[in-house]
Amino acid sequence: MVQQITMHYLWWILALVLIGLEVAIPGYFMLWIGIAAAATGLLLLVAPSLSLLAQAVAFALLAFASCAVYWYGLRPRLQRHAAGDERLNRRGEQMIGQRYVLVEPIVNGRGKAQVGDGQWLVSGPDLPLGSTVEVLGVEGTTLKVRPAA
């Protein structure tokens, strides 16, 4: 009885080791296999009389099932979500179509606009201080602008 009670702790320790490996070496599969080990520990807590062979079979089935849930269920959703915004890490492109106020006039094609709590370089036709501009595009860290209509 004492051996069966402590056996579920071994599955949970294995789960923590596998999830720790996932943190150290990301790849998604150790996480799901670790979840299967934790589920096996939970199963053993509910049914403590399971033999070691039954535990191993349950672990293998749960590991395949959890990896399949990730591969066929969660992964496609994550890929669709990530593909939905190709501009995620390109902040300048996210500003296209937005309107901002000039904090430095555009002289000889160069000026600055207030964007949030910062200022961005802008290029476009000469405009006075305080003009509202619309972002047309981005070139490096410079916003291409035109007078807002």
C-alpha positions in Angstrom: 0.0 0.0 0.0 2.8 2.4 0.9 4.5 1.7 -2.5 1.2 2.4 -4.4 0.6 5.7 -2.5 4.1 7.1 -3.3 4.0 5.8 -6.9 1.8 8.7 -8.1 4.4 11.1 -6.7 7.0 9.5 -9.0 4.7 10.2 -12.0 4.4 13.9 -10.9 8.1 14.2 -10.4 8.6 12.8 -13.9 6.0 15.4 -15.1 8.0 18.2 -13.5 11.2 16.9 -15.0 9.7 16.7 -18.5 8.1 20.1 -18.3 11.4 21.5 -17.0 13.1 20.0 -20.0 10.5 21.8 -22.2 11.4 25.1 -20.6 15.2 24.4 -21.1 14.8 23.0 -24.6 11.6 24.3 -26.2 9.9 22.1 -28.7 6.4 21.5 -27.4 6.5 17.8 -27.1 8.1 17.4 -23.6 5.3 19.6 -22.3 2.6 17.3 -23.6 4.4 14.2 -22.5 4.8 15.8 -19.1 1.1 16.5 -19.0 0.5 12.8 -19.7 2.8 11.9 -16.8 0.9 14.2 -14.5 -2.4 12.6 -15.7 -1.0 9.2 -15.1 -0.1 10.2 -11.5 -3.7 11.5 -11.1 -5.0 8.2 -12.5 -2.9 6.3 -10.0 -4.2 8.5 -7.2 -7.8 7.6 -8.2 -7.1 3.9 -8.9 -4.1 3.0 -6.7 -4.2 -0.7 -7.5 -3.0 -0.4 -11.1 0.0 -2.6 -11.9 3.2 -1.1 -13.2 2.4 -2.5 -16.7 -1.1 -0.8 -16.6 0.5 2.4 -15.6 3.0 2.3 -18.4 0.3 1.5 -21.0 -1.9 4.3 -19.6 1.1 6.7 -19.8 1.8 5.7 -23.4 -1.8 6.2 -24.4 -2.1 9.5 -22.6 1.2 10.7 -24.1 0.0 9.9 -27.6 -3.4 11.4 -26.9 -2.0 14.7 -25.5 0.5 15.0 -28.3 -2.3 14.5 -30.8 -4.4 17.1 -29.1 -1.6 19.5 -29.5 -0.7 18.5 -33.1 -4.2 18.3 -34.5 -6.1 20.7 -32.3 -4.0 23.4 -30.7 -1.1 23.8 -33.2 -3.4 24.7 -36.3 -5.2 27.3 -34.2 -1.9 28.8 -33.0 -0.6 28.9 -36.6 -3.8 30.6 -37.9 -3.6 33.1 -35.1 0.1 33.9 -35.7 -0.5 34.2 -39.5 -3.3 36.6 -38.9 -1.0 39.4 -38.0 2.2 39.3 -40.0 3.0 42.8 -38.8 3.1 41.8 -35.1 6.8 42.7 -34.6 6.9 45.5 -37.2 5.5 48.4 -35.3 5.9 50.9 -38.0 3.8 48.9 -40.4 1.0 48.8 -37.8 0.9 52.6 -38.0 -0.1 52.7 -41.7 -3.4 54.5 -42.0 -3.1 56.1 -38.6 -3.0 59.9 -38.0 -0.6 61.8 -35.9 0.3 65.4 -35.0 3.6 67.0 -36.0 5.8 68.1 -33.1 8.4 69.3 -35.5 7.5 70.9 -38.8 8.4 69.0 -41.9 11.1 71.1 -43.6 12.9 69.8 -46.7 10.9 66.6 -46.4 11.9 65.7 -42.8 10.1 66.3 -39.5 8.8 64.5 -36.4 5.4 63.3 -35.2 4.1 62.4 -31.8 3.2 58.7 -31.7 2.0 57.6 -28.3 4.5 58.8 -25.7 7.4 58.9 -28.3 8.3 60.8 -31.4 9.0 59.3 -34.9 10.8 60.7 -37.8 8.5 61.5 -40.7 9.1 62.3 -44.3 6.7 64.0 -46.7 5.7 67.4 -48.1 6.7 70.4 -46.1 4.0 71.1 -43.4 3.9 73.4 -40.3 4.1 72.4 -36.7 0.8 71.0 -35.3 -0.4 69.7 -38.7 -2.1 66.3 -38.7 -0.5 63.7 -41.0 -1.6 60.3 -42.2 1.0 57.5 -42.4 1.3 56.0 -45.9 4.2 53.7 -45.4 7.4 53.0 -43.5 11.0 53.1 -44.6 13.3 51.8 -41.8 12.4 54.0 -38.8 10.9 56.8 -40.8 7.2 57.1 -41.4 6.1 58.3 -44.9 3.3 60.7 -44.4 0.9 63.0 -46.2 -1.4 65.8 -44.9 -4.5 64.3 -43.4 -7.7 65.1 -45.2 
